[in-house]
Amino acid sequence: MYSNRPNLLIGFHGCDESIKNKLISVPNDIRRSQEKFDWLGHGFYVWENNQKRAMQWAKDKQKRGAIDKPAVVGVIFQLDLCFDLTDASYIEFLPKFYESMIQDLAIANKAIPKNKNHEKDKHQDLLIRELDCAVFEYMHQKIKEQIESNFNSRGGSELKSFDTIRGVFTEGGPVYDGAAIQSRTHIQICIRNLNCIKGFFHPRELTKFN
């Protein structure tokens, strides 16, 4: 009942400046990430109301030679039907798909993907999340198959595919000695249904008021 969230939100997408300019000028030409290590599965990623973290991510990509000029584009979006990992009911829901995936991989004699540490990450935050990505993609596929089966057998389905996935992540090491607060804690959104994106914008600089 409360999983549908129509309210508009603001997020930020870190990228190369050329990508930022293209998204603003040609907003229908959106590239979905399809890396096997995507933290929340495949989709278009935004940092929820966190422009600075988006820029940090873009600068990290520049250091690795993945982009030329780091930039941030603002994104106006809604969650719609959201698989929210801050909601206990969804956290309980996910392991069922994990167990089912493990069984299917065993039958197919395939290896189980693993989350891994990046060799240059001193905090060992398991930044390469192939297991998590695989579980999310498996979940989406099984839901899609069930919806198709329902339509074929009875002409309709009460199930719906998730439009977005939302998760809180802690990383980057403690902000001070003994702290439980991590320096790069953030909320990340994976937008699967690109119709949830209502527009892109160039973020303004803060100006003095009064």
N, C-alpha and C positions, 0 to 999 in steps of 0.2 A: 504493500500500500504506500509506503513512504520511499520506495526506491526510485520513483520518477521525480526528477528534480529539474523543473523548467526554468528556474531563476538564472539570469545572466551572471557570468563570472568573468573576471579578468585574469589572464595568465600571460606568461612570457616564454617565448621560444628562442633559445640560443642557436645561432647559425652563422654562416658566412654573410657578409654584407650584401653580396649579390643575391642570395636567397631571400634575405629580408626585403630587398627592393622588389623582387619579383612577386613575393606574396602580397605586398601592398598594391602593386600595379595590376597583377593578374591573380586575384584571390581564389579563383577556381582551380588553379594549377598547384595542388598540394601534394607533396611527397610523403607517403607513409613510411616510417621506418620498418624494415623487415629483417633486422639483424637477429641472429639466433640467440643473442645475449640480451635482447631488450628486456628490461626489468619487469614490465607489465604486459609483455606480449607486443605484437605488432600494431602500429598505429602512429598517429601524430602526437608528439609529446610537448607538454607545456609544464612549466613550473607555476603552481598556483600562487598568484599575487606575490611573486618573488623575482623581481627584475635582476637584482644583484646576483642571485644564484645562477640565473640563466646566463649572465655575462661571464661568471666564473667558469661555467661549463664550456662556453664558446672559447674562452682564452686557453683552457686546458686542451681543447681540440687543436687550437693554433700551435701550441707547443709541440704537439705530436705530428704536426705537419698535415693535419686533415683539412684545415681551412686556411684561407689567406688573411682575411680581415674579420675578427670577431665582432658580432653585432647581436642585437636583441630586437625582436619584433613583438609588439603587443598583440594579444589574441582575445577577442570577445567570444565567449562560448557558453554552452550550457551542458550539464552532465546528462540530462534526460535519464534513461534507464542505466543506472550506475552500479557497477560491482565495486562497492566501497570497502576497502580493507581497514577502515576505522570502525566498521560496523561488525559487531561480534557474530551476527548471523552469517555473514559472508566468510569470515575467517573459519568458521566451523564447516562451511560448505566446501571449501577448496580442497581439503585433504581427501575427500571422496573421489575427486577426479584424479588426484595424484595416485591413489591406490589402484584405480582402474587403469591408468596409463602404465603403471609398472607391470600390471598383469598382461596388458596388450604387448608391451615391449618384450616381455619374457616369452610369450607365445611366438612372436616374430623373431626371437633370438637377436634382439637389438640391445645395444648398451644404453644404460640409463644416463641421461645428461647430468652434468654436475655444475654447481656454482663454483667459480674459481676466483682466486685472488689475481689481480694484475701485478706483474713483476715489479712495477714501479710504485705501487701503492704501499706506503710504509704503515698504513693503519690496518691493512688486511681486512677490508670491508666487503670482500666477495663481489667486486665490481663487475665481474663477468658472470652474468646470471643465466646460464643456459638452461639449468633445471627449471627455474621459475618461469622463464619464457615458454618452455615446452609445456608446462602444466597449464598455463593460461591458454595457449593455442589449442591444446588438446580439449580443454573445457569448451572453448568456442565451437570447435568442430563437432563435439558430441551434442551440444545444444542445437546446432544447425541440423544435424542428422535427425534428432528427435522431432524438431519442428517439421521437417520434410516428411517424416514418417506419419506424423499426426495429420498433415494435410492429405496425404495419399490415402490414409485409412478412414478418416472421417471428415475431410474437407475443411479442417481448421485446427488451430492450436492455441492453447492458453499460454504457451511458452513464447518468449521473445528473446532475441539476441541482445546482448549488452551493448549499449552505445559507447560507454566509457568505463575505464577502470581508474580508481583513485587510491593512492597509497601514501603513507607517511614513512619516510626513510631517515635513518640516523647514520651519519658517516662523517669522516673527516677528523676523528680524534677529539678528545675532551677539550672544552674551551679553556679550562684551567686545571691544574693538578687536582686529581681526585673527583673531577666533575663527572656527573652522569649525563650532562648535556653535550651533544656533539656539535662541532663547529659548522658542519654543512647539513644539518637537519633541514628537511624540506618536505613539501607535499607535491607529489608528481601526479600528473594526469595523462593517461594514454587515451586519446580520442580515436575510437575505432570507426564510428559513424561520422564521416566528415561533414554531414549536414548539421552537426552540433556546433560547428564553427560558424559564427555569424559575421565575422569580419576581422581584418588585421589593421593595426595602426602603428604609427611611429611614436614611441613613448616621449612624452614631454619632459623637459627639465623642470625641476622645482623652482618656482619664483617666489619672491618675498611678498607677503601679504600684510597690508596695513603697517 
